[in-house]
Amino acid sequence: MKKYFFFISFLLLHGYFCTAQSEMGANRTEAIKIAFITKELNLNPEEAQKFWPVYNEYLAELKKARQSYKDDELAFEEAIVGVRKKYKPEFKRLLKTDERVNKTYLAERRFREILKKELDNRKKLRKPANPRTY
């Protein structure tokens, strides 16, 4: 009986810790993204305070579009363009120039590329160089 209790407890705690680690990783990635975009846009504290709530709304709309059009890539791409056009005047009001607004979208893309490269590098490091087959 003790063995079953221990085994069930282990499984439950293991699931809890795995979930907690993935949430911490997502929070850490989000913090790095915020720092990266803040640096790329050269936001001062007042600008950052106004910019990030609007940017988070923008991301929420992109996420909603992804969920709505997950089976239709073309419709999703059109939705992305629509959301970007919608938020461009808001970003311009906060950032003052078209150049900085465009930097927002470019910084977002560059961050995704950097993140993808980092994940690819980590996958390569995990794989053994000469896998042996028996």
N, C-alpha and C positions, 0 to 999 in steps of 0.2 A: 504494500500500500504506500509506503514511504517513497518507493522508487517512482510510482506513478505520480505522486504529488510533486516530487522533485522534477520529474520530466515535464509535467504540465507547467509548473512555475518557470522552469527554464525557457520553455517555448514562449510563454507570455512575456517574460522580461526581455528575451531576445528580440521579439517583435517591437517592443516599446523602445529599446535602445536603437534599433535600426531606423525606426521612424524619426527619433530625435536627431540622429546623426544626419539624415537627409535634410531635415528642416534647418539644422545649423549650417549645412553646406549651402543651401539655397539662400539663407540670410547673409552668409559671408559673400557669396557671389553677388548678391544685390548690393551690398555695401561697397564692393570693389567697383561695380558698375557705376554707382553714384559718384564715387571718387574719380573715376576715369572721365565720365562725362563732365563733371564739375571742372576738372582740370582742362579738358579739351575746349570747353566753352569759356574758360577763364571767368567763372561766375564769382562775383563778390558775395558776401553773406546775405545782403539784402535781396539781390537777384535770385540767389539760390532758394531763399525762403519763399519767394513768390513762384519760382520756376517749378520746383519739385511737385507741388500738388497738381499743377496743370499737366505735367509730364506723366504723373501717375494715372490721371484720368485718361490721357492719351493711350497709355499702355493697357488700361482696362478695356478700352474700346477695341484695341487691336486683338486682345485676348478673346473678347466676345465675337469678333469677326472670325477668328480662327475656329471657334467652336461652332459657329453658324455655317461655315463653309468648309468643314474639314474634308468633305468628299469632292469638292470642286475647287481645284487649285486656281483656275482662271478667275472665278468669282471672288476667291479670297484675295488675289492680287489686286483686283479692282476695288475691293473693300479697303485694302490697305491704302491705296492711292486716295480714296475718298476721305479716309480718316486723316491722312496727312494734309490734304487740302483744307479740311475743316480746322485743324489745329494750327496751320501755318500763321493765320492772323493773330491767334492767341500768343504763339511763341514770338512773333515779331513785336507785339505790344510789350512783352516782357524783356526781350533781348535787344530790341531797338533796330537791328539791321537784318537784311535778308541773308547776309553772309553768315551771321551767327545762327540763324534758323537752319540754313543748309548744313552748317557744322553739326547741329544737333542730330540730324539724320545720318550724316557721315560718321559721327562718333559712335552712334548706335550700331551701325553696320560694322565699323572697325572693331568695336568691342566684341561683337558676335564672332567675327573672324579670329580674333585673338583667343577667345574662349574655345572655339572649335580646334584651333591648332594646339592649344594646351591639352585639351582632352585627347586628341590624337597622339600627342607625345606621351602622355601618361599610359595610354593603351599599349603603345609600342614598348614602353619600359616594362610593362607587366608580362608581355609575351617573352618566353625564353628565346634566346638567339638561335639555338639549334635544338629544336624539339626532337626528342627521341621517340621513335615508335617501336613498340615491342611486339 
